[in-house]
């Protein structure tokens, strides 16, 4: 993303780059706070230092680009345009002059245009060969044609314009030299710093991510093993609970029924009948009865015996009364 801005001078690319730098800083800061592994912490600290260093060098490149653009717009382009205008005016003023004069001015214009063409190419490619070709055209060929023009042009106006042209050419070449130095400095920072630090940051961050991923994978396997163990444990506990429930289902009724001697519902039915005066119930295996059922059985039998005695005594009294009446 930094190279996109360097190559295209796109403000959106610059904003995007700054956002990426900010995100990278946030990532390593969060990682630094949450990681205790010494090796990984070393990578994080190295990444933090490299990101800051990269950012500083990039800001230097941005300032150099801004300085280069300023020189182009305030010095190089105005001087180039003014030279072109002067040569055009000289050609227009001497279009009816001798062939030698016209030819000399045409060659001067050609060398100027070629020189400016290679300057523009240098600003795009940043190749030193293009800058050298521009210097050859403007510093050598244009100067040579300027001297020839001085010899063939006799008008004082033309000579003045030629002097103005040379002054502007000097300004143009000085601006080109300044731009060339800026581009060389910028390229040195890009090649020796940004292109070295950038991959190192990427590698460190990738190593950190891979290290974290490996640890997470290891933890994931441990979690899977723990989950499987818990599944088996739950199944075992469930099976044990089922067996325990079945055992208790068999044992509990005996435990509960033994103290009361029988089923609670059966005992409740017997007591309800006794309460209504029904003593006609028959009990089997009285000797085997226990607890409450045995007591209720005994109570029922006792009540039944009492009732039978009362009935028997009533019959005896009735018979005695009948006998007494007969005697009388």
Buried (B, 14 or more C-beta within 10 A) or exposed (E): BBEBBBEEBBEEBBEBBBEEBEEBBEBBEEBBEEBEEEEBBEBBEBBBEBBEBBBEBBEBBBEBBEBBBEBBEEBBBBBBEBBBBBBEBBBEBBEEBEEEBBBBBEBBBBBBBBBBBBBBBBBEEBBEEBBBBBBBBBBEBBBEBBEBBBEBBEBEEBEEBBEBBBEBBEBBBBBBEBBBEBBEBBBEBBEEBBEEBBEBBEEBBEBBEEBBEEEEEEEEEEEEEEEEEEEEEEEEEEEEEEEEEEEEEEEEEEEEBEEBBBEEEEBEEBBEEBEEEEBEBEBEEEEEBEBBBBBBBEBBBEEBEEEEEEEEEEEEEEEEEEEEEEEE
